Amino acid sequence: MSPRPASCPICGAASQPETRPFCGPACRDRDLLQWLGEGYRVAGPPADDFVQKNRDEGLDSPSD
């Protein structure tokens, strides 16, 4: 008995070797756009004031 081919995580169709684990370029590109658009982000606690200040002003800014 041969192993069952993996299915595409986006649409569920059989994956193709060239674009594995996706079924084709369209689903591969949809997945990439989800990553670039922060669609896969995980919610977490808010950053503290120090982290937020350094992100806005940079680490080389004079301290308060």
A tleap script that builds the chain and sets N, CA, C and O, in Angstrom:
source leaprc.protein.ff14SB
mol = sequence {
  NMET SER PRO ARG PRO ALA SER CYS PRO ILE
  CYS GLY ALA ALA SER GLN PRO GLU THR ARG
  PRO PHE CYS GLY PRO ALA CYS ARG ASP ARG
  ASP LEU LEU GLN TRP LEU GLY GLU GLY TYR
  ARG VAL ALA GLY PRO PRO ALA ASP ASP PHE
  VAL GLN LYS ASN ARG ASP GLU GLY LEU ASP
  SER PRO SER CASP
}
set mol.1.N position { 0.847 -1.176 0.000 }
set mol.1.CA position { 0.000 0.000 0.000 }
set mol.1.C position { 0.893 1.239 0.000 }
set mol.1.O position { 1.740 1.393 0.879 }
set mol.2.N position { 0.707 2.120 -0.979 }
set mol.2.CA position { 1.533 3.330 -1.073 }
set mol.2.C position { 1.003 4.415 -0.148 }
set mol.2.O position { -0.193 4.456 0.139 }
set mol.3.N position { 1.884 5.292 0.320 }
set mol.3.CA position { 1.436 6.361 1.213 }
set mol.3.C position { 0.524 7.344 0.480 }
set mol.3.O position { 0.708 7.628 -0.703 }
set mol.4.N position { -0.439 7.841 1.199 }
set mol.4.CA position { -1.384 8.807 0.630 }
set mol.4.C position { -0.678 10.152 0.429 }
set mol.4.O position { 0.030 10.605 1.329 }
set mol.5.N position { -0.853 10.802 -0.731 }
set mol.5.CA position { -0.182 12.080 -0.956 }
set mol.5.C position { -0.686 13.139 0.036 }
set mol.5.O position { -1.850 13.142 0.435 }
set mol.6.N position { 0.215 14.021 0.413 }
set mol.6.CA position { -0.151 15.093 1.339 }
set mol.6.C position { -1.125 16.044 0.656 }
set mol.6.O position { -1.118 16.193 -0.566 }
set mol.7.N position { -1.957 16.679 1.462 }
set mol.7.CA position { -2.901 17.638 0.898 }
set mol.7.C position { -2.431 19.067 1.155 }
set mol.7.O position { -1.702 19.332 2.110 }
set mol.8.N position { -2.852 19.961 0.305 }
set mol.8.CA position { -2.507 21.376 0.384 }
set mol.8.C position { -3.125 21.976 1.649 }
set mol.8.O position { -4.316 21.782 1.895 }
set mol.9.N position { -2.345 22.701 2.456 }
set mol.9.CA position { -2.903 23.285 3.684 }
set mol.9.C position { -3.878 24.426 3.426 }
set mol.9.O position { -4.618 24.818 4.329 }
set mol.10.N position { -3.893 24.965 2.213 }
set mol.10.CA position { -4.782 26.086 1.891 }
set mol.10.C position { -6.125 25.581 1.376 }
set mol.10.O position { -7.170 25.980 1.889 }
set mol.11.N position { -6.110 24.705 0.365 }
set mol.11.CA position { -7.374 24.299 -0.268 }
set mol.11.C position { -7.718 22.822 -0.082 }
set mol.11.O position { -8.856 22.421 -0.328 }
set mol.12.N position { -6.755 22.010 0.347 }
set mol.12.CA position { -7.022 20.598 0.580 }
set mol.12.C position { -6.776 19.689 -0.612 }
set mol.12.O position { -6.908 18.472 -0.485 }
set mol.13.N position { -6.422 20.244 -1.768 }
set mol.13.CA position { -6.121 19.422 -2.945 }
set mol.13.C position { -4.784 18.706 -2.736 }
set mol.13.O position { -4.023 19.053 -1.834 }
set mol.14.N position { -4.507 17.708 -3.575 }
set mol.14.CA position { -3.240 16.969 -3.473 }
set mol.14.C position { -2.071 17.900 -3.765 }
set mol.14.O position { -2.115 18.684 -4.713 }
set mol.15.N position { -1.024 17.812 -2.947 }
set mol.15.CA position { 0.142 18.677 -3.162 }
set mol.15.C position { 0.966 18.174 -4.337 }
set mol.15.O position { 0.953 16.987 -4.664 }
set mol.16.N position { 1.679 19.096 -4.961 }
set mol.16.CA position { 2.534 18.778 -6.097 }
set mol.16.C position { 3.986 18.865 -5.660 }
set mol.16.O position { 4.330 19.712 -4.835 }
set mol.17.N position { 4.857 17.996 -6.203 }
set mol.17.CA position { 6.268 17.997 -5.790 }
set mol.17.C position { 6.971 19.345 -6.000 }
set mol.17.O position { 7.833 19.717 -5.204 }
set mol.18.N position { 6.613 20.082 -7.064 }
set mol.18.CA position { 7.278 21.350 -7.370 }
set mol.18.C position { 6.948 22.443 -6.359 }
set mol.18.O position { 7.768 23.327 -6.112 }
set mol.19.N position { 5.764 22.389 -5.779 }
set mol.19.CA position { 5.313 23.450 -4.877 }
set mol.19.C position { 4.955 22.912 -3.501 }
set mol.19.O position { 4.198 23.542 -2.762 }
set mol.20.N position { 5.488 21.766 -3.161 }
set mol.20.CA position { 5.161 21.109 -1.895 }
set mol.20.C position { 5.350 22.031 -0.714 }
set mol.20.O position { 6.387 22.693 -0.683 }
set mol.21.N position { 4.497 22.147 0.232 }
set mol.21.CA position { 3.330 21.312 0.521 }
set mol.21.C position { 2.052 21.805 -0.142 }
set mol.21.O position { 0.965 21.322 0.178 }
set mol.22.N position { 2.165 22.757 -1.060 }
set mol.22.CA position { 0.980 23.337 -1.687 }
set mol.22.C position { 0.644 22.630 -2.991 }
set mol.22.O position { 1.472 21.910 -3.550 }
set mol.23.N position { -0.586 22.842 -3.475 }
set mol.23.CA position { -1.027 22.186 -4.708 }
set mol.23.C position { -0.523 22.909 -5.943 }
set mol.23.O position { -0.465 22.317 -7.021 }
set mol.24.N position { -0.161 24.165 -5.811 }
set mol.24.CA position { 0.316 24.930 -6.952 }
set mol.24.C position { 0.782 26.317 -6.543 }
set mol.24.O position { 0.753 26.668 -5.363 }
set mol.25.N position { 1.213 27.105 -7.522 }
set mol.25.CA position { 1.714 28.448 -7.224 }
set mol.25.C position { 0.663 29.375 -6.604 }
set mol.25.O position { 1.011 30.239 -5.798 }
set mol.26.N position { -0.592 29.215 -6.958 }
set mol.26.CA position { -1.627 30.105 -6.417 }
set mol.26.C position { -1.756 29.955 -4.905 }
set mol.26.O position { -1.795 30.957 -4.190 }
set mol.27.N position { -1.822 28.729 -4.408 }
set mol.27.CA position { -1.931 28.508 -2.962 }
set mol.27.C position { -0.633 28.871 -2.261 }
set mol.27.O position { -0.660 29.379 -1.140 }
set mol.28.N position { 0.500 28.620 -2.898 }
set mol.28.CA position { 1.787 29.007 -2.316 }
set mol.28.C position { 1.853 30.526 -2.140 }
set mol.28.O position { 2.308 31.018 -1.108 }
set mol.29.N position { 1.397 31.261 -3.154 }
set mol.29.CA position { 1.412 32.722 -3.078 }
set mol.29.C position { 0.408 33.246 -2.057 }
set mol.29.O position { 0.684 34.230 -1.372 }
set mol.30.N position { -0.754 32.601 -1.946 }
set mol.30.CA position { -1.722 33.008 -0.919 }
set mol.30.C position { -1.133 32.860 0.468 }
set mol.30.O position { -1.335 33.721 1.325 }
set mol.31.N position { -0.404 31.775 0.700 }
set mol.31.CA position { 0.225 31.557 1.992 }
set mol.31.C position { 1.287 32.621 2.257 }
set mol.31.O position { 1.370 33.140 3.370 }
set mol.32.N position { 2.086 32.950 1.271 }
set mol.32.CA position { 3.110 33.983 1.427 }
set mol.32.C position { 2.465 35.327 1.760 }
set mol.32.O position { 2.962 36.054 2.620 }
set mol.33.N position { 1.376 35.661 1.095 }
set mol.33.CA position { 0.690 36.925 1.397 }
set mol.33.C position { 0.141 36.947 2.817 }
set mol.33.O position { 0.121 38.003 3.450 }
set mol.34.N position { -0.301 35.812 3.326 }
set mol.34.CA position { -0.754 35.742 4.719 }
set mol.34.C position { 0.405 36.071 5.661 }
set mol.34.O position { 0.228 36.820 6.621 }
set mol.35.N position { 1.584 35.519 5.393 }
set mol.35.CA position { 2.756 35.803 6.234 }
set mol.35.C position { 3.149 37.268 6.144 }
set mol.35.O position { 3.402 37.906 7.166 }
set mol.36.N position { 3.204 37.809 4.924 }
set mol.36.CA position { 3.623 39.199 4.744 }
set mol.36.C position { 2.614 40.185 5.324 }
set mol.36.O position { 2.996 41.257 5.793 }
set mol.37.N position { 1.335 39.833 5.297 }
set mol.37.CA position { 0.295 40.697 5.831 }
set mol.37.C position { 0.017 40.460 7.300 }
set mol.37.O position { -0.976 40.960 7.829 }
set mol.38.N position { 0.883 39.700 7.972 }
set mol.38.CA position { 0.748 39.366 9.383 }
set mol.38.C position { -0.565 38.653 9.693 }
set mol.38.O position { -1.121 38.818 10.779 }
set mol.39.N position { -1.051 37.875 8.760 }
set mol.39.CA position { -2.271 37.109 8.967 }
set mol.39.C position { -2.083 35.932 9.905 }
set mol.39.O position { -3.056 35.411 10.450 }
set mol.40.N position { -0.840 35.508 10.100 }
set mol.40.CA position { -0.557 34.376 10.974 }
set mol.40.C position { -0.006 34.814 12.331 }
set mol.40.O position { 0.549 33.993 13.061 }
set mol.41.N position { -0.149 36.086 12.676 }
set mol.41.CA position { 0.429 36.547 13.946 }
set mol.41.C position { -0.314 35.959 15.135 }
set mol.41.O position { -1.499 35.636 15.054 }
set mol.42.N position { 0.401 35.830 16.225 }
set mol.42.CA position { -0.156 35.278 17.459 }
set mol.42.C position { -0.278 36.424 18.458 }
set mol.42.O position { 0.686 37.147 18.710 }
set mol.43.N position { -1.464 36.580 19.019 }
set mol.43.CA position { -1.679 37.655 19.986 }
set mol.43.C position { -0.873 37.392 21.253 }
set mol.43.O position { -0.717 36.247 21.679 }
set mol.44.N position { -0.373 38.455 21.839 }
set mol.44.CA position { 0.397 38.328 23.065 }
set mol.44.C position { 0.130 39.521 23.962 }
set mol.44.O position { -0.668 40.392 23.617 }
set mol.45.N position { 0.784 39.568 25.099 }
set mol.45.CA position { 0.579 40.683 26.009 }
set mol.45.C position { 1.159 41.969 25.414 }
set mol.45.O position { 2.074 41.904 24.594 }
set mol.46.N position { 0.645 43.132 25.813 }
set mol.46.CA position { 1.189 44.389 25.306 }
set mol.46.C position { 2.642 44.583 25.757 }
set mol.46.O position { 3.039 44.147 26.837 }
set mol.47.N position { 3.406 45.239 24.912 }
set mol.47.CA position { 4.801 45.511 25.243 }
set mol.47.C position { 4.869 46.556 26.353 }
set mol.47.O position { 4.000 47.422 26.452 }
set mol.48.N position { 5.900 46.470 27.182 }
set mol.48.CA position { 6.032 47.470 28.243 }
set mol.48.C position { 6.524 48.796 27.654 }
set mol.48.O position { 6.906 48.854 26.485 }
set mol.49.N position { 6.513 49.851 28.457 }
set mol.49.CA position { 6.849 51.192 27.969 }
set mol.49.C position { 8.278 51.279 27.444 }
set mol.49.O position { 8.522 51.968 26.453 }
set mol.50.N position { 9.232 50.594 28.086 }
set mol.50.CA position { 10.620 50.651 27.652 }
set mol.50.C position { 10.776 50.103 26.227 }
set mol.50.O position { 11.439 50.714 25.389 }
set mol.51.N position { 10.174 48.974 25.970 }
set mol.51.CA position { 10.267 48.370 24.642 }
set mol.51.C position { 9.600 49.272 23.619 }
set mol.51.O position { 10.145 49.483 22.536 }
set mol.52.N position { 8.436 49.804 23.939 }
set mol.52.CA position { 7.729 50.680 23.014 }
set mol.52.C position { 8.545 51.942 22.741 }
set mol.52.O position { 8.629 52.377 21.592 }
set mol.53.N position { 9.149 52.540 23.770 }
set mol.53.CA position { 9.937 53.760 23.600 }
set mol.53.C position { 11.130 53.487 22.693 }
set mol.53.O position { 11.413 54.279 21.794 }
set mol.54.N position { 11.828 52.388 22.913 }
set mol.54.CA position { 12.989 52.080 22.094 }
set mol.54.C position { 12.612 51.741 20.667 }
set mol.54.O position { 13.388 51.996 19.746 }
set mol.55.N position { 11.447 51.177 20.472 }
set mol.55.CA position { 11.016 50.874 19.113 }
set mol.55.C position { 10.691 52.150 18.367 }
set mol.55.O position { 10.961 52.253 17.170 }
set mol.56.N position { 10.111 53.135 19.062 }
set mol.56.CA position { 9.726 54.383 18.411 }
set mol.56.C position { 10.923 55.310 18.181 }
set mol.56.O position { 11.001 55.985 17.155 }
set mol.57.N position { 11.862 55.339 19.147 }
set mol.57.CA position { 12.946 56.307 19.091 }
set mol.57.C position { 14.290 55.692 18.741 }
set mol.57.O position { 15.189 56.412 18.306 }
set mol.58.N position { 14.457 54.404 18.913 }
set mol.58.CA position { 15.715 53.757 18.631 }
set mol.58.C position { 16.581 53.640 19.868 }
set mol.58.O position { 16.432 54.412 20.815 }
set mol.59.N position { 17.481 52.681 19.861 }
set mol.59.CA position { 18.329 52.420 21.022 }
set mol.59.C position { 19.383 53.496 21.228 }
set mol.59.O position { 19.877 53.652 22.345 }
set mol.60.N position { 19.749 54.250 20.180 }
set mol.60.CA position { 20.810 55.241 20.325 }
set mol.60.C position { 20.273 56.617 20.719 }
set mol.60.O position { 21.048 57.572 20.759 }
set mol.61.N position { 18.992 56.754 21.009 }
set mol.61.CA position { 18.422 58.022 21.464 }
set mol.61.C position { 18.817 58.280 22.906 }
set mol.61.O position { 19.001 57.335 23.673 }
set mol.62.N position { 18.949 59.548 23.290 }
set mol.62.CA position { 19.296 59.850 24.676 }
set mol.62.C position { 18.212 59.344 25.637 }
set mol.62.O position { 17.022 59.413 25.330 }
set mol.63.N position { 18.626 58.844 26.785 }
set mol.63.CA position { 17.658 58.315 27.750 }
set mol.63.C position { 17.017 59.459 28.524 }
set mol.63.O position { 17.545 60.571 28.558 }
set mol.64.N position { 15.878 59.180 29.142 }
set mol.64.CA position { 15.156 60.197 29.919 }
set mol.64.C position { 15.858 60.517 31.203 }
set mol.64.O position { 15.384 61.352 31.974 }
savepdb mol mol.pdb
quit
